[in-house]
């Protein structure tokens, strides 16, 4: 299993190289040169299969000979041993054929824990094997930062720098990052948006002066290891449904496009997916792109679902590369025009290809609040505002398939929205209660790569 870049289809790298590098030196994202096929019947027949077993069974198809199956089994078991639910990612049936996949039973109560716990342990494995140290940098719109910190804190061969947009995450999301006392963790609040944070991270990866000093690695979903680790829970949802003769659809709250692309990867490799539904908030570039071909940038709006307050969805580049038959030259031309003009109109065959895979909707804050109300009144189910975007689509679907909406975060992380919607104080897990009065540690910097670069160099 070897990999090339969306910006250079001529390179040839192994999994242990691309997990550590994270982002290709040409600015592109790593993709496999061929797609493995996973035997679904073998998974169905394995009645004692655990989530950790499934994770190692799927990931072994992507790692080549860089790690053995027995070593991967150990890493996988270690990664999921402290999740709070016996099923790790339980599938909740709310009505016939309609389900919610709960992805908030990890250490930071958000779906990012599922990939990042295993990615953090894979980092540790490959670094120890090669006697290397790395600097992990990432941008977060909310939950990635805390999950990345939880996965990498106190690891002696990793330094962690996480950028978040100042005052544009929920208080709990911020404090989950900034109250961690580990010496290898550094939080940076950028006076800008998530897209600004993400751009700084990407620019750092191609910065020669910082790459002379340290080896950088990405923890965001731009790291391919994140994508394949997320693919696991889509298979897990299908296996839990026990409806093995039906097609399955997933409704995915979408910001950076990583989660829904992981679902697509599950479909390519063997899961019988009929359709993927992309749900966004008012920052609707993905909805406009998939519905109308209108990939144009607008100003980022602050909403009650801050993890989706994004206009540049990095992982969409992977889908475009795939839909362009892995032609990196065409992809580079497209992305150059997009960044230069802040827009690109997708049409004809390319747009049809995207529509064959995805449908999309966007929702305003008022609609999200009403959806939280609806699911509480009808099903006694409380969802966070991100999850509610997908539930809005789920309630309208009428078919004979398995329909699964992803619950991306514990509702207690967004108390203001829940109180506004249903006037209930959701009971917070004790771990979240503790951080509210803890001392925070972060530095606020201008939206400027040089200031961030200087801070990182000073703290290596």
Residue pairs with C-beta under 8 A, 6 or more apart in sequence:
1 14
1 15
1 32
1 33
1 34
1 36
1 61
1 62
1 63
1 64
2 12
2 13
2 14
2 32
2 33
2 64
3 11
3 12
3 13
3 14
3 15
3 17
3 18
3 30
3 31
3 32
3 33
3 224
4 10
4 11
4 12
4 13
4 30
4 31
4 33
4 326
4 328
5 11
5 24
5 26
5 28
5 29
5 30
5 31
5 328
6 24
6 28
6 29
6 30
6 31
6 317
6 318
6 320
6 321
6 328
6 331
7 24
7 26
7 27
7 28
7 328
7 331
7 332
7 335
8 24
8 26
8 28
8 328
9 326
9 327
9 328
10 328
11 24
11 26
12 33
13 21
13 30
14 64
14 66
15 62
15 63
15 64
15 66
15 67
15 225
16 63
16 66
16 67
16 126
16 129
16 130
18 24
18 30
18 224
18 225
19 119
19 122
19 123
19 126
19 217
19 223
19 224
19 225
20 123
20 126
20 127
20 132
20 134
20 215
20 217
21 30
21 216
21 217
22 205
22 216
22 217
22 218
22 219
22 220
22 222
22 223
23 29
23 30
23 202
23 205
23 216
23 218
23 222
23 223
24 30
25 205
25 206
26 206
27 202
27 205
27 206
28 317
28 321
28 328
28 331
29 222
29 224
29 314
29 315
29 317
29 318
29 321
30 224
31 224
31 318
31 321
31 322
31 326
32 62
32 224
35 268
35 269
36 61
36 62
36 269
37 269
37 270
38 57
38 58
38 61
38 235
38 269
38 270
39 270
40 270
40 271
40 272
43 49
43 54
43 57
43 235
43 239
44 239
44 244
46 53
49 57
49 239
50 88
51 80
51 83
51 87
51 88
51 89
51 232
51 233
51 236
52 73
52 76
52 77
52 79
52 80
52 81
52 88
53 73
53 76
54 232
54 235
54 236
54 239
55 76
55 79
55 80
55 118
55 229
55 232
56 69
56 72
56 73
56 75
56 76
58 228
58 231
58 232
58 235
58 269
59 72
59 76
59 118
59 228
59 229
59 232
60 69
60 72
61 269
62 224
62 228
63 72
66 126
67 75
67 122
67 125
67 126
71 125
75 118
75 121
75 122
75 125
76 118
78 121
79 117
79 118
79 120
79 121
80 88
80 117
80 118
82 107
83 105
83 106
83 107
83 113
84 105
84 106
85 102
85 105
87 240
88 105
88 114
88 236
89 101
89 102
89 103
89 105
89 114
89 233
89 236
89 237
90 101
90 102
90 105
90 240
91 99
91 100
91 101
91 102
91 236
91 237
91 240
91 241
91 404
92 99
92 100
92 101
92 102
92 381
93 99
94 100
94 375
94 379
94 381
95 379
97 399
97 400
97 401
97 402
97 403
98 394
98 397
98 403
98 405
99 237
99 241
99 402
99 403
99 404
99 405
100 381
100 383
100 387
100 391
100 394
100 404
100 405
100 406
100 407
101 233
101 236
101 237
101 404
101 405
101 406
101 407
102 407
103 110
103 111
103 114
103 233
103 406
103 407
103 408
104 110
104 111
104 407
104 408
104 409
104 410
106 113
106 114
106 117
106 147
107 113
107 117
107 147
107 150
107 431
108 143
108 146
108 147
108 150
108 176
109 409
109 410
109 412
109 413
109 429
109 431
109 432
110 142
110 143
110 146
110 147
110 408
110 409
110 410
110 413
111 143
111 230
111 233
111 259
111 406
111 408
111 409
112 143
112 144
112 146
112 147
112 148
113 147
113 150
113 151
114 229
114 230
114 232
114 233
115 221
115 225
115 226
115 227
115 229
115 230
116 144
116 147
116 148
116 150
116 151
116 219
116 226
116 229
117 147
117 150
117 151
118 229
119 151
119 219
119 223
119 225
119 226
119 229
120 148
120 150
120 151
120 152
120 155
121 151
122 225
123 134
123 136
123 152
123 155
123 158
123 217
124 155
124 157
124 158
126 132
127 133
127 134
127 157
127 158
128 157
132 157
132 215
133 157
133 158
133 159
133 214
133 215
134 157
134 158
134 159
134 214
134 215
134 216
134 217
135 158
135 159
135 160
135 161
135 214
135 215
135 216
135 217
135 456
135 460
136 148
136 152
136 158
136 159
136 160
136 161
136 216
136 217
136 218
136 219
137 160
137 161
137 162
137 163
137 201
137 204
137 205
137 216
137 217
137 218
137 219
137 456
138 144
138 145
138 148
138 160
138 161
138 162
138 163
138 201
138 218
138 219
138 220
139 162
139 163
139 164
139 194
139 197
139 198
139 200
139 201
139 220
140 146
140 148
140 162
140 163
140 164
140 169
140 177
140 194
140 197
140 220
141 164
141 165
141 168
141 169
141 194
141 255
141 256
141 306
141 307
141 308
141 309
141 310
142 164
142 169
142 170
142 173
142 306
142 307
142 409
143 173
143 307
143 408
143 409
143 413
144 219
144 220
144 221
145 162
145 164
145 173
145 176
145 177
145 187
146 173
146 176
146 177
148 160
148 162
148 219
149 160
149 162
149 176
149 177
149 180
149 182
149 185
150 180
151 219
152 158
152 160
152 184
152 185
152 219
153 160
153 180
153 182
153 184
153 185
154 182
154 184
155 184
156 184
158 184
159 184
159 186
159 214
159 459
159 460
160 184
160 185
160 186
160 219
161 186
161 188
161 455
161 456
161 459
162 177
162 185
162 186
162 187
162 188
162 219
163 188
163 189
163 190
163 197
163 200
163 201
163 452
164 174
164 177
164 187
164 188
164 189
164 190
164 194
164 197
165 189
165 190
165 192
165 193
165 194
165 196
165 197
166 189
166 190
166 191
166 192
166 444
168 193
168 194
168 302
168 306
168 309
169 306
169 307
170 306
170 413
170 414
170 416
171 436
172 412
172 413
172 414
172 415
172 432
172 435
172 436
173 306
173 307
173 413
174 440
175 435
175 436
175 438
175 440
176 432
176 435
177 187
177 442
178 187
178 440
178 441
178 442
179 435
179 438
179 439
179 440
179 441
180 441
181 441
186 443
186 455
186 456
186 459
187 441
187 442
187 443
188 442
188 443
188 444
188 445
188 452
188 455
189 442
189 443
189 444
189 445
190 196
190 197
190 200
190 444
190 445
190 446
190 447
190 452
191 444
191 445
191 446
191 447
192 447
193 300
193 309
193 311
194 255
194 300
194 309
194 310
195 300
195 310
195 311
195 312
196 447
198 220
198 256
198 310
198 312
198 314
199 312
200 447
200 449
200 452
201 218
201 220
202 222
202 314
203 449
204 210
204 216
204 449
204 452
204 453
204 456
205 211
205 216
205 218
207 449
207 453
209 453
210 216
210 453
210 456
210 457
213 457
213 460
214 460
217 223
219 226
220 226
220 256
220 258
220 314
221 227
221 230
221 256
221 257
221 258
221 259
221 314
221 315
222 258
222 314
222 315
226 258
227 258
227 261
227 262
227 265
227 315
227 318
228 262
228 265
230 258
230 259
230 262
231 262
231 263
231 265
231 266
231 269
234 250
234 262
234 263
234 266
234 271
234 273
235 266
235 271
237 248
237 250
237 404
238 244
238 248
238 271
238 272
238 402
241 248
241 402
241 404
243 402
246 272
246 400
246 401
246 402
247 272
247 273
247 274
247 401
247 402
248 271
248 272
248 273
248 274
248 401
248 402
248 403
248 404
249 273
249 274
249 275
249 276
249 277
249 397
249 399
249 401
249 402
249 403
249 404
250 260
250 263
250 273
250 276
250 277
250 404
250 405
250 406
251 277
251 279
251 390
251 391
251 393
251 394
251 397
251 403
251 404
251 405
251 406
252 259
252 260
252 263
252 276
252 277
252 278
252 279
252 390
252 406
253 259
253 279
253 280
253 305
253 308
253 386
253 387
253 389
253 390
253 406
253 408
254 260
254 278
254 279
254 280
254 286
254 308
254 313
255 280
255 283
255 307
255 308
255 309
255 310
255 313
256 310
256 313
256 314
256 315
257 286
257 313
257 314
257 315
257 316
257 318
257 319
258 314
258 315
259 406
259 408
260 276
260 278
260 358
261 315
261 316
261 318
261 319
263 273
263 276
264 273
264 276
264 319
264 357
266 273
267 273
267 276
274 401
275 357
275 358
275 359
276 357
276 358
276 359
277 358
277 359
277 360
277 361
277 390
277 393
277 397
278 286
278 287
278 290
278 358
278 359
278 360
278 361
279 360
279 361
279 362
279 363
279 389
279 390
279 392
279 393
280 286
280 287
280 308
280 360
280 361
280 362
280 363
280 389
281 301
281 303
281 304
281 305
281 308
281 309
281 362
281 363
281 364
281 365
281 368
281 389
282 301
282 303
282 362
282 363
282 364
282 365
283 298
283 300
283 301
283 303
283 308
283 309
283 310
283 311
284 362
285 295
285 296
285 297
285 298
285 310
285 311
285 312
285 313
286 313
286 316
286 360
287 360
287 361
287 362
288 294
288 295
288 296
288 362
289 295
289 316
289 346
289 354
290 354
290 355
290 358
290 359
290 360
291 360
293 345
293 346
293 347
293 351
294 343
294 345
294 346
295 338
295 343
295 344
295 345
295 346
296 342
296 343
296 344
297 311
297 312
297 342
297 343
298 311
299 311
300 309
300 310
300 311
301 309
302 309
303 309
303 365
303 385
304 365
304 368
304 369
304 385
304 414
304 416
304 417
305 365
305 368
305 384
305 385
305 386
305 388
305 389
307 386
307 408
307 409
308 386
308 389
317 331
317 335
319 354
319 357
320 331
320 334
320 335
320 350
321 327
321 328
321 331
323 350
323 353
323 354
324 330
324 331
324 334
324 350
334 344
337 344
338 344
346 354
361 389
361 392
361 393
363 371
363 388
363 389
363 392
365 385
367 392
368 385
368 388
368 389
368 392
368 417
369 385
369 388
369 417
369 420
369 421
370 421
371 383
371 388
371 389
371 391
371 392
371 395
372 382
372 383
372 385
372 388
372 417
372 418
372 421
372 422
373 421
373 422
374 391
374 395
375 381
375 382
375 383
375 388
375 391
375 395
376 382
376 421
376 422
376 424
382 411
382 418
382 422
382 424
382 426
383 391
383 407
383 411
384 407
384 408
384 409
384 410
384 411
384 413
384 414
384 417
384 418
385 414
385 417
386 408
386 409
387 405
387 406
387 407
387 408
387 409
387 411
390 405
390 406
391 405
393 405
394 403
394 405
397 403
410 429
410 432
411 418
411 426
412 418
412 426
412 427
412 428
412 429
412 432
413 432
415 425
415 426
415 428
418 424
418 425
418 426
419 425
443 455
445 451
445 452
445 455
